[in-house]
């Protein structure tokens, strides 16, 4: 891609250009480490870092222009493009610079509190089985077919996202399946993205530290459906796929001025799950719809996964994938990393690692564990620091109610005191616990070892909160930490 600096400046009202308008821009970057020849370097001002400090390094590495809100002196060899609002300028300029890559592919957006990752992986698998080339942008990773790229946010910022979409378009992807977070929608990180199918999984309490109210959180999610049916869209055949068993489903439908595919277990819907049997080895049920019926024998378990499957089926049907292909793919599908993932070292008890970090997520996995448990459930969990504090006692209550043994521990404490976080969790645990066993162990590694030590034959140990993450964020540093690795070590040490 390349554009002139004058072209980019003309897009932004009130922009002032100091330098040659014919300067050729070959890339846009806000990380000086990613700057190369011909780059427009964006001076972002964050909480901890001011991009203006890195202008000399950026110019040395080949930046030919600087994008900023501040009055600065043009460095030797570089132009300056000054704008009144940097965020709004990027939302306009970056998609244009990359020639709107989302318009060159079908884009499926998946939003909701829980189930986004599993739904996205299922949808990706179905599309690939149908012969399409597929990119994935999600919580765990970015994938271009089988190539894996790292990711730092569920939905990257507009600069990183458009760069990634352009790369996918250039590599010939037919589809991109994207998890779309409420933060990304509220902050318009998806500027320039034209969605073709949008999926709503569910809405439960999360991120209230940011959104303040559940209503604000719901409306942030609903914005995906506003974008889906925006009158300026270039592509045809838009479909909203919505879980109407969830109370927020009606709001999503109100915001979707396009075709709908609804799904549910309890309500009448376009896709209806029937004859559901959840067991330790998976789940068996039938989906009924306009296409007829689709009997499924799955290798993943839990009522929450019945909903995830219907989400993926709805997305695939919206994209006109053959039901026989959908059925075969789903029956071969296995768990996503860190989503109700079994840790098996030949032990005579079960260990399950799951990303559940919301009240609803924890309740779902513990209900599922209870359905398949022959003896006790031992739950290890915590709550993240610098995040919604109101959910801490709620999650403590759920863990105490649905487990036989509760071990409260640290998650990602960040800048908060782990002991303070656990005191808030404890409030919910103690009001519900009764005579059940309970321990508070601040060190997560020690807590996991303790749970494995307590496990007896046919017990289930549930380690919740971090799932696929291989790090722990402490007050002064981030360390390597993988629940699965620690659990395996603990199991091997017990034998």
C-alpha positions in Angstrom: 0.0 0.0 0.0 1.1 3.6 -0.5 -0.5 7.0 -0.5 0.8 10.5 -0.5 0.8 12.5 2.7 -1.3 15.1 0.9 -4.0 12.5 0.2 -4.1 11.5 3.9 -4.2 15.1 5.0 -7.1 15.9 2.8 -9.2 13.3 4.6 -9.1 15.1 7.9 -10.9 18.3 8.5 -8.6 21.0 10.0 -5.4 19.0 9.3 -2.2 21.1 8.9 0.7 19.8 6.8 4.2 21.0 7.3 6.4 19.5 4.6 6.0 18.0 1.1 2.5 16.9 0.3 3.8 14.5 -2.3 5.8 12.6 0.4 5.0 8.9 -0.2 3.7 6.9 2.8 4.3 3.2 2.6 3.1 2.2 6.1 1.5 3.6 9.3 2.8 2.7 12.7 2.5 3.9 16.3 5.3 1.6 17.7 8.7 3.0 16.8 10.1 -0.6 16.8 7.8 -1.4 13.8 8.9 1.7 11.7 10.5 1.1 8.4 11.3 3.3 5.3 8.4 5.5 4.2 6.4 5.2 7.5 4.0 7.7 8.9 4.8 7.6 12.6 1.8 8.2 14.9 2.6 9.9 18.2 0.2 8.3 20.7 0.1 9.6 24.2 -0.7 6.8 26.6 -0.9 6.5 30.4 2.7 5.4 30.7 4.3 6.2 27.3 4.4 9.4 25.1 5.1 8.5 21.5 6.7 11.9 20.9 9.7 10.7 22.8 10.4 8.2 20.1 10.3 10.6 17.1 14.2 10.5 16.8 14.3 6.7 16.7 11.4 6.6 14.2 13.0 9.0 11.9 16.3 7.2 12.1 14.5 4.0 11.1 12.9 5.6 8.1 9.8 7.5 9.2 9.1 10.2 6.6 6.3 11.9 8.4 5.0 12.4 12.0 1.2 12.4 12.9 0.5 14.3 16.0 -2.0 16.5 17.9 0.8 18.7 19.3 2.7 21.7 17.9 6.1 20.2 17.2 9.2 21.2 15.2 9.5 19.1 12.1 12.6 16.8 12.5 15.2 16.9 9.8 14.1 14.7 6.9 10.4 14.3 8.0 7.2 16.1 7.5 4.6 16.8 10.2 0.9 16.2 9.9 -1.0 17.9 12.8 -4.6 17.1 13.5 -7.0 18.2 16.1 -8.2 14.7 17.2 -5.7 11.9 16.6 -8.1 9.1 17.3 -10.7 10.4 14.8 -7.9 11.1 12.2 -6.7 7.5 12.5 -10.2 6.1 12.2 -10.5 7.9 8.8 -7.0 7.6 7.5 -5.9 4.1 8.3 -8.7 2.1 6.6 -8.4 4.4 3.6 -4.6 3.9 3.5 -5.1 0.1 3.3 -7.9 0.4 0.7 -10.6 -0.8 3.1 -9.4 -4.5 3.3 -12.6 -5.7 5.1 -14.5 -4.9 1.9 -12.3 -7.4 0.0 -13.4 -10.3 2.3 -16.5 -11.6 4.1 -16.2 -10.4 7.7 -18.0 -12.3 10.5 -18.0 -10.4 13.9 -18.8 -12.3 17.1 -19.7 -10.4 20.3 -21.0 -11.3 23.7 -19.7 -11.8 27.2 -18.9 -15.5 27.0 -18.6 -18.0 24.1 -16.9 -15.7 21.5 -13.7 -17.7 21.3 -15.3 -21.1 21.0 -17.9 -19.8 18.5 -15.1 -18.2 16.4 -13.0 -21.4 16.3 -16.0 -23.5 15.3 -17.0 -21.0 12.6 -13.5 -21.0 11.3 -13.4 -24.8 11.2 -16.7 -25.0 9.3 -15.7 -22.3 6.7 -12.4 -24.1 6.1 -14.1 -27.4 5.7 -16.3 -25.8 3.1 -13.1 -24.9 1.1 -12.6 -21.3 2.1 -9.4 -19.6 3.2 -10.0 -18.1 6.6 -8.3 -15.6 8.9 -9.1 -15.4 12.6 -8.7 -12.5 15.0 -9.5 -13.5 18.6 -8.6 -13.5 22.3 -6.1 -16.3 22.0 -4.3 -15.5 18.7 -4.5 -14.2 15.2 -4.4 -16.9 12.5 -4.0 -16.6 8.7 -5.0 -20.0 7.7 -2.6 -22.1 9.9 0.0 -19.3 10.5 -0.2 -18.0 14.0 0.5 -14.3 15.0 0.5 -12.9 18.5 -2.3 -10.7 19.8 -2.5 -8.2 22.8 -6.1 -7.2 22.8 -9.3 -9.2 21.9 -9.8 -6.7 19.1 -6.6 -4.8 18.2 -6.5 -1.0 17.8 -7.4 0.5 14.4 -3.8 0.7 13.3 -3.0 -2.9 14.1 -6.4 -4.2 13.0 -6.3 -2.6 9.6 -2.7 -3.7 9.0 -3.8 -7.3 9.9 -6.9 -7.2 7.7 -4.8 -5.9 4.8 -2.3 -8.7 5.3 -5.2 -11.2 5.3 -6.7 -9.7 2.1 -3.3 -9.7 0.4 -2.9 -13.4 1.3 -6.2 -14.2 -0.4 -8.5 -14.9 2.6 -12.1 -15.4 1.7 -13.3 -14.8 5.3 -12.2 -13.3 8.5 -13.8 -14.4 11.7 -13.3 -11.8 14.4 -14.1 -11.6 18.1 -15.4 -8.1 18.7 -15.1 -6.8 22.3 -17.3 -4.2 23.9 -14.2 -2.0 24.4 -13.4 -2.2 20.7 -16.9 -1.2 19.7 -17.1 1.6 22.3 -13.7 3.0 21.3 -14.4 2.4 17.5 -11.3 0.3 17.0 -13.3 -1.4 14.3 -13.5 1.8 12.2 -13.5 1.0 8.5 -14.6 -2.6 9.1 -17.7 -3.7 7.1 -19.2 -6.7 8.7 -21.3 -9.3 6.8 -22.6 -11.5 9.6 -22.7 -10.5 13.2 -23.3 -13.0 16.1 -24.5 -12.2 19.6 -23.8 -15.0 22.2 -25.0 -13.6 25.5 -24.7 -10.7 28.0 -23.7 -11.1 31.6 -21.9 -9.0 34.1 -18.4 -8.0 33.0 -16.3 -4.9 32.4 -18.4 -2.7 34.6 -15.2 -1.0 35.7 -15.2 0.5 32.1 -18.9 0.6 31.1 -20.2 1.5 34.6 -23.7 0.0 33.9 -25.0 -3.1 32.3 -27.1 -0.9 30.0 -24.0 0.8 28.7 -22.3 -2.5 28.2 -25.3 -3.9 26.3 -25.5 -0.8 24.0 -21.7 -1.1 23.3 -22.4 -4.7 22.1 -25.4 -3.5 20.1 -23.2 -1.2 18.1 -21.9 -4.2 16.1 -25.4 -4.6 14.7 -25.6 -0.9 13.9 -22.4 -1.3 11.9 -23.7 -4.5 10.3 -26.7 -2.7 8.8 -25.2 0.7 8.2 -26.6 2.3 5.0 -23.1 3.2 3.7 -22.0 -0.5 3.5 -20.7 -1.6 0.2 -21.4 -5.4 0.3 -24.8 -7.2 0.2 -26.4 -10.1 2.2 -26.1 -9.0 5.9 -27.3 -11.3 8.6 -27.6 -10.9 12.4 -27.3 -14.2 14.4 -28.8 -13.7 17.8 -29.4 -15.7 21.0 -32.9 -14.8 22.0 -32.8 -16.9 25.2 -30.7 -14.1 26.5 -32.6 -11.0 27.6 -30.3 -8.7 25.6 -31.1 -10.5 22.4 -34.1 -8.3 21.7 -31.9 -5.2 21.8 -29.4 -6.7 19.3 -32.3 -7.4 17.0 -33.6 -3.9 17.3 -30.3 -2.6 16.2 -30.0 -5.0 13.2 -31.9 -3.6 10.2 -31.1 -6.7 8.1 -31.9 -10.4 8.0 -32.1 -12.3 11.3 -31.3 -15.8 12.3 -32.4 -16.4 16.0 -31.4 -19.3 18.1 -32.6 -20.7 21.5 -33.2 -23.6 23.7 -36.2 -22.3 25.6 -37.9 -19.9 23.2 -39.3 -20.5 19.7 -36.5 -19.5 17.3 -35.1 -20.1 13.8 -32.7 -22.6 15.2 -34.0 -24.6 18.1 -32.0 -27.1 20.2 -34.0 -30.2 21.1 -33.5 -33.5 22.9 -30.3 -32.3 24.7 -28.2 -34.8 26.6 -25.0 -33.5 28.2 -22.5 -36.1 29.5 -18.9 -36.4 30.4 -17.8 -37.3 26.9 -19.7 -34.6 25.1 -23.2 -33.5 24.2 -25.9 -35.0 22.0 -28.8 -32.9 20.7 -30.7 -31.9 17.5 -30.9 -28.5 15.9 -34.2 -27.9 14.1 -34.5 -25.2 11.5 -35.8 -24.3 8.1 -33.2 -26.7 6.6 -34.7 -29.6 8.5 -33.0 -31.2 11.4 -29.4 -31.6 12.3 -28.6 -34.4 14.8 -25.3 -33.8 16.5 -23.0 -36.0 18.7 -20.4 -33.7 20.0 -17.0 -34.2 21.6 -17.5 -31.0 23.7 -19.8 -30.8 26.7 -21.9 -28.3 28.6 -25.1 -26.4 28.0 -23.1 -23.3 27.2 -21.5 -25.2 24.4 -24.9 -26.1 23.0 -25.4 -22.3 22.6 -21.9 -21.9 21.1 -22.7 -24.5 18.6 -25.9 -22.9 17.6 -24.0 -19.6 17.2 -21.6 -21.2 14.8 -24.4 -23.0 12.9 -26.2 -19.7 12.5 -23.1 -17.9 11.2 -22.4 -20.7 8.8 -26.0 -20.8 7.5 -25.9 -17.1 7.1 -22.9 -17.6 4.8 -24.8 -20.3 2.9 -22.6 -23.3 4.0 -24.1 -26.7 3.3 -25.7 -28.2 6.5 -24.1 -31.5 5.9 -20.6 -29.8 6.0 -21.6 -28.0 9.1 -22.7 -31.2 10.9 -19.6 -33.2 9.9 -17.2 -30.4 11.0 -18.9 -29.9 14.4 -18.9 -33.6 15.2 -15.2 -33.7 14.6 -14.5 -30.5 16.6 -12.6 -30.6 19.9 -12.1 -28.1 22.6 -10.5 -24.7 22.2 -7.3 -24.1 24.3 -8.3 -23.1 27.8 -12.0 -23.6 27.3 -13.1 -26.6 29.5 -9.8 -28.2 28.6 -8.9 -31.5 30.3 -5.4 -31.9 31.7 -4.7 -35.6 31.5 -1.5 -37.2 33.0 -3.1 -40.6 33.6 -4.4 -39.6 37.0 -7.6 -41.1 38.6 -9.3 -37.7 38.9 -10.2 -35.0 36.4 -8.5 -31.6 36.0 -10.3 -29.0 33.9 -8.8 -25.6 33.0 -11.1 -22.9 31.8 -11.0 -19.2 31.0 -14.2 -18.5 33.0 -13.6 -15.0 34.6 -17.1 -13.7 34.9 -20.0 -14.8 37.2 -21.9 -16.4 34.4 -18.8 -18.1 33.0 -17.9 -19.6 36.3 -21.5 -20.7 36.9 -21.6 -22.4 33.5 -18.5 -24.5 33.9 -19.4 -25.5 37.5 -22.9 -26.5 36.4 -21.3 -28.6 33.6 -18.8 -30.1 36.0 -21.6 -30.9 38.4 -23.5 -32.7 35.6 -20.6 -35.1 35.0 -19.1 -35.3 38.5 -19.2 -38.6 40.3 -17.7 -37.2 43.5 -16.4 -33.8 44.7 -15.7 -30.7 42.7 -12.6 -28.7 43.9 -12.6 -25.2 42.5 -9.5 -23.0 42.3 -10.3 -19.4 41.1 -9.6 -15.7 41.7 -10.6 -12.3 40.3 -8.4 -9.9 38.3 -7.1 -6.7 39.8 -8.0 -3.2 38.4 -11.2 -4.6 37.0 -14.9 -4.8 38.0 -14.9 -5.2 41.8 -18.6 -5.8 42.1 -18.3 -9.3 40.5 -15.8 -10.6 43.2 -18.3 -11.5 46.0 -20.7 -12.8 43.3 -18.1 -15.2 42.0 -17.2 -16.2 45.5 -20.9 -17.1 46.1 -21.1 -19.1 42.9 -18.0 -21.1 43.7 -19.1 -21.9 47.2 -22.6 -22.8 46.1 -21.6 -25.2 43.3 -18.3 -26.6 44.6 -17.5 -29.0 47.4 -14.1 -27.5 48.1 -13.2 -23.9 47.3 -9.6 -22.6 47.0 -9.6 -18.8 46.4 -6.3 -17.5 45.0 -4.8 -14.8 42.8 -5.7 -14.3 39.1 -3.9 -11.3 37.5 -3.7 -8.9 40.5 -2.1 -6.1 38.5 -1.7 -3.0 40.7 -4.1 -4.1 43.4 -3.2 -5.9 46.6 -4.0 -9.6 46.1 -5.0 -9.9 49.7 -7.6 -7.1 49.3 -9.0 -8.8 46.1 -9.3 -12.1 48.0 -11.1 -10.3 50.9 -13.8 -9.2 48.5 -14.0 -12.7 47.0 -14.2 -14.2 50.5 -17.2 -12.1 51.4 -19.2 -14.1 48.8 -17.6 -17.4 49.7 -18.3 -17.2 53.4 -21.9 -16.2 53.2 -22.6 -19.3 51.1 -20.1 -21.9 52.2 -21.7 -23.6 55.2 -19.7 -26.6 56.3 -17.8 -27.1 53.0 -14.0 -27.0 52.9 -12.5 -23.6 52.0 -8.9 -22.3 51.8 -7.4 -19.0 50.8 -4.0 -19.3 49.2 -2.7 -16.1 47.6 0.0 -17.8 45.5 -1.7 -19.3 42.5 0.9 -22.0 42.0 0.6 -23.2 45.6 -3.2 -23.1 45.3 -3.2 -25.4 42.2 -0.8 -27.8 43.9 -3.0 -27.8 47.0 -6.1 -28.6 44.9 -4.3 -31.5 43.2 -3.1 -32.7 46.6 -6.7 -32.8 47.9 -8.1 -34.6 44.9 -9.3 -38.1 45.4 -10.3 -40.7 42.8 -13.2 -39.5 40.6 -13.0 -35.9 42.0 -13.0 -33.0 39.5 -10.5 -30.1 40.0 -11.7 -27.0 38.1 -9.0 -24.3 37.7 -10.8 -21.2 36.5 -10.0 -17.7 35.3 -6.9 -17.8 33.1 -7.5 -20.6 30.6 -5.2 -20.1 27.6 -3.1 -17.4 29.2 0.6 -18.2 29.8 1.4 -15.2 32.0 0.4 -13.6 35.3 0.3 -9.8 35.7 1.7 -8.7 39.0 2.1 -5.2 40.4 5.6 -4.7 39.2 6.1 -7.3 36.5 4.5 -9.9 34.2 5.7 -13.5 34.8 5.3 -16.7 32.8 2.4 -18.7 34.3 0.4 -21.4 32.6 -2.4 -23.1 34.6 -2.1 -26.3 32.5 1.7 -26.5 33.0 1.4 -26.0 36.7 -1.4 -28.6 36.9 0.6 -31.2 35.0 3.6 -30.6 37.3 1.4 -31.0 40.3 -0.2 -34.2 39.0 3.1 -35.7 38.2 4.5 -34.8 41.6 1.5 -36.5 43.3 2.1 -39.9 41.6 
